[in-house]
């Protein structure tokens, strides 16, 4: 896979934290930023898949009624 270059601004506090983490883990900024972007993209991809699945279930009529949801919530409150 090819690589591209991007540029963005990062506040100095975050940049200092990034550099400290890079030093502590013996990695460079690029490695850490690539790992962070990969984790962010995976989390966003998972969330979008879950939303689409939920919409598909709703469109198929697979819904939980209000009364059942209230009963479930009441059970959760009792467990505390």
N, C-alpha and C positions, 0 to 999 in steps of 0.2 A: 504494500500500500504506500502510495506517495505521501509526502509530507508537505505542508504549507506553513507559511509564517503568518501570524497575526500579532497585533499589538493592541494593548489596552492599558488603561490607567488603573493603578492599584494604590490605595492610600498607604502612606508610609508605615503605619502601624502593622497593617497586614503584610506588607513587604518585609518588615523586620521579622515577623513571626514566620513567614515563609523561609527566609534565610536561616533562622534559628533551627527550624525543622530540617532543612536541607543539611545543615552542619551536623545535627544530631543523628541523622540517618545515613550520612555519607552519600547523599544523593544531590543532584543539581536541581535548580528551579524548574527546568524544563520537564524533568521526570515527574516531579511532584505535581506540577500543573497538568500534565497529561493524565496522571492518575486521578486527580480531582475532577477533571472534565469527564473522564470515562465514568466515574462513579455518579456524577450528576446526570449524565445522559442515560445511564442505566436506570436510575431512580425515576426519571421523567418518563422513560419508555414504559416501565412497569406500571406507573400510575395511569398513563393513557390507556394501556391495555385493560386495566381493571375498570376504568370508566366506560370504555367501549363494551366490555363484557356485561357490565351492569345495565347499560342502555339496551343491549340486545336482550337481556333477560326481561327487562321491563316491557320492551316491545312485544315479547313473546307471552306477556301476561303473567310471568312468574314474579308476582309481587307478594309482599307480606302485608296483611291488613293492619289497620291502625290499632284495633283491639289487641291483636297478638303482639304488636310492638310494645304497647303499653304494659302488657303482662310481662314481657321479657324484661323491660326496664325496671319494673317493680321487683322482680327477682334479683336483678343486679344490685339494686339499692339495699335489699335485705342482707346480702352477703357481706357488706362492708362492716 
